[in-house]
Amino acid sequence: MIRESQSIMRKNFCAAPWSGLSLNPNGKGAVCCINLDQSPIKNFIEVKNNSVFKNIRTAVINDERHPSCQQCWQREDNGDINSRRSTYQYNDFFHDLNSNNSFQLEHLDIRWSNTCNLNCVYCGPDLSSKWADLKGINKKFRIFPTITNTDLINLKFLQLAGGEPFLIKENYELLDRLLKINPSIKIELTTNLTSIRNNKIYQLLKNFDNVTFVISFESTGRQFEYIRNGANWAEFRSNLDQLCLDFSDIQTNMIYFPLSAVGISDAIDIALDYTLPDNIFIVSQIGGHGFDFVGQNALQLINHKNIEYSKQLPTVLQQRLLEQIQLAKTQRQITYLPLYEEFDQLTNQDHRLIFPELFND
């Protein structure tokens, strides 16, 4: 039941509360991957009557902005037309603007476990088993939702992330079933691109016609290996070359935060060799990884460098970078990055030597 004319009239429209579900390894779900209001989800049937989902549906029906969707609103208010909401605005996902008590799963973002071979600096135990090992956490984050064939037939969009999706065995089982009963589904897989060689999930994906790879990287060389601890830059570049031989739809997702701001220009240059400017996304990182702990002089120099670099970029990419630069602000006189002091102790590294530009105080 799609009320297209009604959805167009609503400036705050989003179909996600009626058709989307994002499941994390901790067993909690939300209407999409960046929604802030998560609740325990044991099976897909209960989503229909879930109070969180119903409250968000009611807000959309009333053409209101639900507070749990604030990350989308902030991005759009800052001029980013590629917010998560845009996925649901311009596709025919199920929605019923006459009811807050209906649901048909068509967009599934599932992260079966936190299994991962890296401990990226801005990640944590919930989404990385390597981080859990570093922290001495023995608990395994894993979910076992039942997915019926009916669920799979109705799916229009499947997102796989993690953890690292190429290391999560449930992804192979799910894709194998989809290939038999819903081979035209759109698949989007977000990966650190470290584990594609001799990987059966990677090989299985070659049988689908509509696969998008979102590659996570925002730095190069030694800085890349620090931010994505456990990765090897040369191997990453080799895998990126191989991916471009096997698949055509490639995007990159770059996190803009103090460590990546130093050398993101080099990462963008490399990304432009593999994909179009429209497919290079630059987003903010929350959770203590902002620029508040960077000294004013160092940030001014970094911002100036990136502003000058942005002038040579295509318009869409220039705007994305400038948006992040404008959000980078600080009141500190001297750089002190306590999160990375702790990270150094855990990984036997020294961020001061690898990112000296941050300490131009």
Residue pairs with C-beta under 8 A, 6 or more apart in sequence:
1 94
1 95
1 96
1 102
2 92
2 94
2 95
3 95
3 96
3 97
3 98
4 92
6 97
7 13
7 15
7 89
7 95
7 97
10 60
10 63
10 97
11 63
12 59
12 60
12 63
12 64
12 65
13 60
13 63
13 89
14 60
14 69
14 72
14 85
14 88
14 89
15 88
15 89
15 91
15 93
15 94
15 95
16 31
16 32
16 35
16 56
16 84
16 85
16 87
16 88
16 93
16 107
17 31
17 53
17 56
17 57
17 60
17 95
18 57
18 93
18 94
18 95
18 96
18 102
18 103
18 104
19 88
19 93
19 94
19 95
19 103
19 104
19 105
19 106
19 107
20 31
20 32
20 88
20 93
20 105
20 106
20 107
20 108
20 109
21 29
21 30
21 31
21 41
21 44
21 47
21 105
21 107
21 108
21 109
22 29
22 30
22 31
22 32
22 33
22 35
22 109
22 110
22 159
23 29
23 41
23 108
23 109
23 110
23 111
23 143
23 145
24 38
24 111
24 126
24 127
24 143
25 111
25 112
25 113
25 114
25 126
25 127
25 141
25 142
25 143
25 163
26 126
26 141
26 143
27 40
27 41
27 42
27 143
28 38
28 39
28 40
28 41
29 38
29 39
29 40
29 41
29 47
30 36
30 37
30 38
30 39
30 52
30 68
31 52
31 53
31 56
32 84
32 87
32 88
32 107
32 109
33 84
33 109
33 159
33 161
34 71
34 72
34 84
35 56
35 68
35 69
35 71
36 67
36 68
36 69
36 70
36 71
37 52
37 55
37 56
37 66
37 68
38 52
39 50
39 51
39 52
41 47
41 50
41 145
42 145
43 145
43 146
44 105
44 145
44 146
44 147
44 151
47 53
47 103
47 105
48 101
48 102
48 103
49 101
52 68
53 103
54 100
54 101
55 66
55 100
56 66
56 68
56 69
57 99
57 100
57 101
58 100
59 65
59 66
60 66
60 95
60 97
61 97
61 98
61 100
65 73
69 85
71 83
71 84
72 83
72 84
72 85
75 82
75 83
75 283
76 83
76 85
78 323
78 327
79 319
79 323
80 320
80 323
82 281
87 107
87 157
88 107
91 156
91 157
93 106
93 107
93 156
93 157
94 103
94 104
94 106
96 102
104 154
105 151
105 154
105 155
106 154
106 155
106 156
106 157
107 155
107 156
107 157
107 159
108 151
108 155
108 157
108 158
108 159
109 158
109 159
109 161
110 145
110 158
110 159
110 160
110 174
111 127
111 160
111 161
111 162
111 163
111 168
112 142
112 143
112 162
112 163
112 168
112 170
112 171
113 129
113 140
113 141
113 142
113 143
113 162
113 163
113 168
113 170
114 125
114 126
114 127
114 128
114 129
114 131
114 132
114 140
114 141
114 142
114 162
114 163
115 129
115 162
115 163
115 164
115 167
115 168
116 123
116 127
116 128
116 129
116 130
116 131
116 162
116 163
116 164
116 167
116 192
117 130
117 164
117 167
117 192
117 194
117 195
117 230
118 128
118 130
118 164
118 192
118 194
118 228
118 229
118 230
118 231
119 128
119 130
119 131
119 133
119 134
119 229
119 230
119 347
120 128
120 192
120 216
120 227
120 228
120 229
121 226
121 227
121 228
121 229
121 259
121 289
121 339
121 340
121 343
122 227
122 255
122 257
122 285
122 287
122 289
123 131
124 131
125 131
125 132
125 135
125 137
125 141
126 141
127 141
127 162
127 163
128 163
129 140
129 141
129 163
130 229
130 230
132 138
132 139
132 140
132 141
134 346
134 347
147 174
149 177
149 181
152 177
152 178
152 181
152 182
153 181
153 182
155 178
155 182
155 185
156 185
156 186
157 185
157 186
157 187
157 188
158 174
158 178
158 185
158 186
158 187
158 188
159 187
159 188
159 189
159 190
160 168
160 171
160 187
160 188
160 189
160 190
161 189
161 190
162 168
162 190
164 191
164 192
164 194
164 195
165 171
165 189
165 190
165 191
165 201
166 191
166 195
166 196
166 199
166 201
166 202
167 195
171 201
172 200
172 201
172 204
175 187
175 201
175 204
175 205
175 208
176 204
178 185
178 208
179 204
179 207
179 208
183 207
183 208
183 209
184 209
184 210
185 208
185 210
186 210
186 212
187 205
187 208
187 210
187 211
187 212
188 211
188 212
188 213
188 214
189 205
189 211
189 212
189 213
189 214
190 214
190 216
190 253
191 213
191 214
191 215
191 216
192 216
192 217
192 228
192 231
193 213
193 215
193 216
193 217
193 236
193 239
193 240
193 243
194 230
194 231
194 232
194 235
194 236
194 239
196 202
196 239
196 242
196 243
197 239
197 242
205 211
205 247
206 246
206 247
210 249
211 247
211 249
212 249
212 250
212 251
213 243
213 247
213 249
213 250
213 251
214 251
214 252
214 253
215 240
215 243
215 250
215 251
215 252
215 253
216 228
216 252
216 253
216 255
217 224
217 228
217 236
217 252
217 254
217 267
217 271
218 227
218 254
218 255
218 256
218 260
218 264
218 267
218 282
219 227
219 259
219 260
219 262
219 263
219 264
219 266
219 267
220 233
220 263
220 266
220 267
220 270
221 233
221 263
221 266
222 233
222 354
223 259
223 260
223 262
223 263
223 354
223 355
224 231
224 233
224 236
224 267
225 231
225 232
225 233
226 259
226 349
226 351
226 354
226 355
227 259
227 260
229 343
229 347
229 349
237 270
240 274
243 250
244 250
244 274
250 274
250 275
250 279
251 275
251 279
251 280
251 281
252 267
252 271
252 274
252 275
252 279
252 280
252 281
253 281
253 283
254 260
254 264
254 267
254 268
254 271
254 280
254 281
254 282
254 283
255 283
255 284
255 285
256 264
256 282
256 283
256 284
256 285
256 321
256 324
256 328
257 284
257 285
257 289
257 290
257 291
258 289
258 290
258 291
258 293
258 294
258 337
258 355
258 358
259 340
259 351
259 355
259 358
260 267
261 291
261 302
261 306
261 324
261 328
262 302
262 355
262 357
262 358
264 282
264 306
264 321
265 305
265 306
265 309
268 280
268 313
268 317
268 321
271 280
272 280
277 313
277 314
277 316
277 317
278 316
280 317
280 320
281 320
282 320
282 321
282 323
282 324
283 324
284 290
284 324
284 327
288 339
289 339
290 328
291 299
291 328
291 329
291 330
292 330
292 331
292 332
293 330
293 332
293 335
293 336
293 337
293 338
294 302
294 328
294 330
294 332
294 335
294 337
294 358
295 330
295 332
295 333
295 334
295 335
295 358
295 359
295 360
295 361
296 330
296 331
296 332
296 333
297 360
297 361
298 335
298 357
298 358
298 359
298 360
298 361
299 328
299 329
299 330
301 357
301 360
302 328
302 357
302 358
303 325
303 328
306 321
306 325
307 322
307 325
309 321
310 317
310 318
310 321
310 322
310 325
311 318
313 321
333 361
334 361
335 358
335 359
335 361
337 351
337 358
340 351
341 351
343 349
343 351
344 350
344 351
351 358
352 358
352 359
